[in-house]
Amino acid sequence: MTGAVIATLRTPGPAVSSGIQHFAAGVVFAALAGELLPELRREGHLLIVVGAFTAGVVLLLALGAYSRRVEATRPIGVPAGLLAAVGVDLLVDGLLVGLGVTLGKSQGVILTIALTLEVLFLGLSVSAALAKRGAGRVRAAMIPSALGLATAAGAIGGAALLGGASRGVLAAVLAFGAAALLYLVTEELLVEAHEHPETPWTAALFFVGFLGLYTLAGL
């Protein structure tokens, strides 16, 4: 993962990290608003959507709680809770990329752009967390890079398994993925971005990211 390598070679400062997080959050929101949620409405299957969305929220909340509990009890060493949460998130991201390919070229490109930025942020975050716990540079780069394989596995599996899936299954995967992305933006990206003093330009990057992807999708 490029983000992991960047973080080990030269960790971005608080202002740069906050800017990246705001920009990535805007891009992911644009993908949700412009691609995933409209597609969910077109698919219908309201009960399936509500059930899958709820399942996604419950899973992410549970993983978040587990991660925080493990972090509190093991302040030194590999953050197993964080790595588990990131691994699941990356797998879901891969599924969304694979699903985007089955939905159409435009959706696939937009989702890939949005999720690439998200993975960049995750690589930076995981690598920085490992470095704080005393991991060497090579280890801090290799562990997030290995986790990145979950995205590739999810994308390949999603494209292979969902190509002939029923509309109900597609709606369920979309809803689950939308819940995961919303959780990432609201509970991870923006929360961490606001841990540092905010400036007008870092806040503006959220809207730059949103407008940039929204414009690209309309071309």
C-alpha positions as CSV (number, residue, x, y, z in Angstrom):
1,M,0.0,0.0,0.0
2,T,1.4,3.3,-1.1
3,G,0.1,5.1,2.0
4,A,2.0,2.7,4.3
5,V,5.3,3.3,2.5
6,I,4.8,7.1,2.5
7,A,4.1,7.0,6.3
8,T,7.2,5.0,7.1
9,L,9.5,7.1,5.0
10,R,8.1,10.5,6.0
11,T,5.1,10.7,8.3
12,P,2.9,13.6,7.2
13,G,2.4,16.4,9.6
14,P,-0.9,17.0,11.4
15,A,-2.1,19.6,8.9
16,V,-1.3,17.4,5.9
17,S,-2.9,14.4,7.4
18,S,-6.0,16.4,8.3
19,G,-6.2,17.7,4.7
20,I,-5.9,14.2,3.2
21,Q,-8.6,12.9,5.6
22,H,-11.0,15.8,4.7
23,F,-10.4,15.3,1.0
24,A,-10.8,11.5,1.1
25,A,-14.0,12.0,3.2
26,G,-15.4,14.3,0.5
27,V,-14.6,11.8,-2.2
28,V,-16.2,8.9,-0.4
29,F,-19.3,11.0,0.4
30,A,-19.6,11.9,-3.3
31,A,-19.4,8.2,-4.3
32,L,-22.1,7.4,-1.8
33,A,-24.4,10.3,-2.8
34,G,-23.8,10.0,-6.6
35,E,-23.4,6.3,-7.1
36,L,-24.3,3.9,-4.3
37,L,-27.4,5.4,-2.8
38,P,-29.1,6.2,-6.2
39,E,-28.4,2.7,-7.3
40,L,-29.9,1.3,-4.1
41,R,-33.1,3.3,-4.7
42,R,-33.3,1.9,-8.3
43,E,-32.8,-1.6,-7.1
44,G,-35.7,-1.5,-4.7
45,H,-35.9,-4.4,-2.2
46,L,-36.5,-2.1,0.7
47,L,-36.5,-4.8,3.4
48,I,-33.3,-6.4,2.1
49,V,-31.6,-3.0,2.0
50,V,-32.7,-2.1,5.5
51,G,-31.5,-5.6,6.8
52,A,-28.2,-5.5,5.1
53,F,-27.5,-1.9,6.0
54,T,-28.3,-2.7,9.7
55,A,-26.0,-5.7,9.5
56,G,-23.2,-3.5,8.2
57,V,-23.7,-1.0,11.0
58,V,-23.8,-3.6,13.7
59,L,-20.7,-5.4,12.4
60,L,-18.7,-2.1,12.1
61,L,-19.8,-0.9,15.5
62,A,-18.8,-4.3,17.0
63,L,-15.4,-4.2,15.3
64,G,-14.9,-0.6,16.5
65,A,-15.7,-1.5,20.1
66,Y,-13.4,-4.6,19.9
67,S,-10.6,-2.5,18.5
68,R,-10.9,0.1,21.2
69,R,-11.0,-2.5,23.9
70,V,-7.9,-4.3,22.6
71,E,-6.1,-1.0,22.2
72,A,-6.8,-0.1,25.8
73,T,-5.5,-3.4,27.2
74,R,-2.5,-3.8,24.8
75,P,-0.9,-0.3,24.3
76,I,2.3,-1.9,23.0
77,G,2.7,-4.4,20.2
78,V,0.7,-5.1,17.1
79,P,-2.8,-3.5,17.4
80,A,-4.8,-6.6,16.6
81,G,-8.2,-5.0,17.0
82,L,-7.3,-2.2,14.6
83,L,-5.9,-4.6,12.0
84,A,-9.0,-6.8,12.2
85,A,-11.3,-3.8,11.6
86,V,-9.1,-2.5,8.7
87,G,-9.0,-6.0,7.1
88,V,-12.8,-6.3,7.1
89,D,-13.1,-2.8,5.7
90,L,-10.6,-3.5,2.9
91,L,-12.4,-6.7,2.1
92,V,-15.7,-4.8,1.8
93,D,-14.0,-2.2,-0.3
94,G,-12.9,-4.9,-2.7
95,L,-16.4,-6.3,-2.9
96,L,-17.7,-2.8,-3.8
97,V,-15.1,-2.5,-6.6
98,G,-16.0,-5.9,-8.0
99,L,-19.7,-5.0,-7.7
100,G,-19.1,-1.7,-9.5
101,V,-17.6,-3.5,-12.5
102,T,-20.8,-5.6,-12.7
103,L,-23.0,-2.5,-12.5
104,G,-21.2,-0.7,-15.3
105,K,-18.0,1.0,-16.4
106,S,-18.9,4.4,-14.9
107,Q,-19.8,3.0,-11.5
108,G,-16.7,0.9,-11.4
109,V,-14.4,3.8,-12.2
110,I,-16.0,6.1,-9.6
111,L,-16.0,3.5,-6.9
112,T,-12.4,2.6,-7.6
113,I,-11.2,6.2,-7.4
114,A,-13.1,6.8,-4.1
115,L,-11.9,3.6,-2.5
116,T,-8.3,4.1,-3.7
117,L,-8.2,7.3,-1.7
118,E,-9.8,5.6,1.3
119,V,-7.2,2.8,1.2
120,L,-4.4,5.4,1.0
121,F,-5.8,6.9,4.2
122,L,-6.0,3.5,5.9
123,G,-2.4,2.7,5.0
124,L,-1.2,6.0,6.5
125,S,-3.3,5.4,9.7
126,V,-2.2,1.8,10.2
127,S,1.4,2.5,9.5
128,A,1.4,5.4,11.9
129,A,-0.3,3.3,14.6
130,L,2.3,0.6,14.2
131,A,5.2,3.1,14.4
132,K,3.8,4.5,17.6
133,R,3.8,1.0,19.1
134,G,7.5,0.6,18.3
135,A,7.3,-1.3,15.0
136,G,10.3,-0.9,12.7
137,R,9.9,0.8,9.3
138,V,9.9,-2.4,7.3
139,R,7.2,-4.0,9.6
140,A,5.1,-0.8,9.6
141,A,5.1,-0.9,5.8
142,M,4.7,-4.6,5.3
143,I,1.7,-5.2,7.6
144,P,-0.6,-2.6,5.9
145,S,0.6,-3.8,2.5
146,A,-0.4,-7.4,3.3
147,L,-3.8,-6.2,4.5
148,G,-4.2,-4.5,1.2
149,L,-4.4,-7.9,-0.4
150,A,-7.9,-8.2,1.1
151,T,-9.0,-5.5,-1.3
152,A,-7.7,-7.4,-4.3
153,A,-9.3,-10.6,-3.0
154,G,-12.6,-8.8,-2.5
155,A,-12.6,-7.3,-5.9
156,I,-11.8,-10.5,-7.7
157,G,-14.3,-12.4,-5.6
158,G,-17.0,-9.7,-6.0
159,A,-16.6,-9.6,-9.8
160,A,-16.7,-13.4,-10.0
161,L,-19.5,-14.1,-7.6
162,L,-21.8,-11.2,-8.2
163,G,-21.7,-11.1,-12.0
164,G,-24.9,-13.3,-12.2
165,A,-26.3,-12.5,-8.8
166,S,-30.0,-11.7,-8.4
167,R,-31.1,-8.0,-7.9
168,G,-31.8,-8.8,-4.2
169,V,-28.3,-10.0,-3.6
170,L,-26.8,-6.9,-5.4
171,A,-29.0,-4.6,-3.3
172,A,-27.8,-6.4,-0.1
173,V,-24.2,-6.0,-1.0
174,L,-24.7,-2.3,-1.9
175,A,-26.5,-1.6,1.3
176,F,-23.8,-3.4,3.4
177,G,-21.1,-1.5,1.6
178,A,-22.8,1.9,2.0
179,A,-23.1,1.3,5.7
180,A,-19.3,0.5,5.9
181,L,-18.4,3.6,4.0
182,L,-20.6,5.8,6.0
183,Y,-19.0,4.4,9.2
184,L,-15.5,5.0,7.8
185,V,-16.2,8.6,7.0
186,T,-18.1,9.6,10.1
187,E,-16.3,7.5,12.7
188,E,-12.8,7.3,11.3
189,L,-11.8,9.9,8.6
190,L,-13.6,13.0,10.0
191,V,-13.0,12.0,13.7
192,E,-9.3,11.7,13.2
193,A,-9.2,14.8,11.0
194,H,-10.7,16.9,13.8
195,E,-8.2,15.7,16.4
196,H,-5.9,18.5,15.1
197,P,-6.7,22.3,14.9
198,E,-8.7,22.9,11.8
199,T,-8.0,25.6,9.3
200,P,-10.2,26.9,6.5
201,W,-8.1,25.2,3.8
202,T,-8.3,21.7,5.4
203,A,-12.1,22.1,5.8
204,A,-12.4,23.3,2.2
205,L,-10.6,20.1,1.0
206,F,-13.7,18.1,2.0
207,F,-15.8,20.0,-0.5
208,V,-13.0,20.0,-3.1
209,G,-13.0,16.2,-2.9
210,F,-16.8,15.9,-3.0
211,L,-17.2,18.3,-6.0
212,G,-14.2,16.8,-7.9
213,L,-15.6,13.3,-7.9
214,Y,-19.2,14.5,-8.5
215,T,-18.0,16.4,-11.5
216,L,-16.0,13.5,-12.8
217,A,-19.1,11.2,-12.5
218,G,-21.1,13.7,-14.6
219,L,-18.6,13.8,-17.5
